[in-house]
C-alpha cells in the first residue's frame, strides 16, 4: 500500500470516528507510530504491538499512582 493510500485510510478512520462522536488516541507516541506506519517504516502488526505496549505502560503507571496514593490516606 502506498504512503498516500495509508494516509487516506487513517484520515478516513479519523473522520468516521469524529462523526460518530468518538475520539481517537492523541498520545504523541501513538501518533508517531501512525506516521511511521504511513511512511512504511513499520508494518501494521508492529504498530499494533507498540500501541499495546503504550497501553500497558499507561495502565502500570495508573496502578502505581493509585498504590502510592493509598498510603497517603
N, C-alpha and C positions, 0 to 999 in steps of 0.2 A: 504494500500500500504506500502511496506517495505521501510526502510531507503535507501537501495541500489537502489530500483526502483525510488524513488523520486529524488535521486542524479542523476541517469541516465537520468531522464526526464529533469531536469534542465540543465544538461550538453548538452543534445541534443538540447534544445532550444537555448542555448548559441552558439553552433556550427552552427546551421541553421541561426541565426542572423548574425554571423560573415561572413558566406559565402554569405549572401545577402547584405553585406556591411553596416549592421546596428550595432549600439552599444546598449547593454543592460544597464540598470541602474547600476551605480557603486557606488552609495551612500552607505557608511558603514552601515547606519541604515537599508536600504533595504536589503543589503547582510546579515546582522544579522538576519533579518526576514526570508530570504530564508533558512538560516541554521536552524533556529528554526522550519520551516516547514519540512525540510528534516528529522530532527531527531524526528519529530512527536510531538513536543511541542505545536504547534498551527496548526489549520486547514487552508485550502486554503482561506476560507472566511475571517478569521482573518488576514491572510497575505495581502489579497486584501484591507481590511479596513485600516490596518496600512499603506499600501503604499499610499492609497488615502489621509490619514491624512498627510503623509510626503509631498505629492504634494501640498496640501492646505497650509501647513506651508511655503513651499518654495515660493509659489505664494504670500502669505501675506508678506513675508519678502521682496520680489522683489518690491511689491507695496509700502511698507513703505519706502524702499530705494529711489524709484522713487519720492515719495512725499517729502522726505527730500531734495532731490537734486533740486526740483523745486524752493524751496525758496532761493537757493544759486546763482541763475542767476542774 
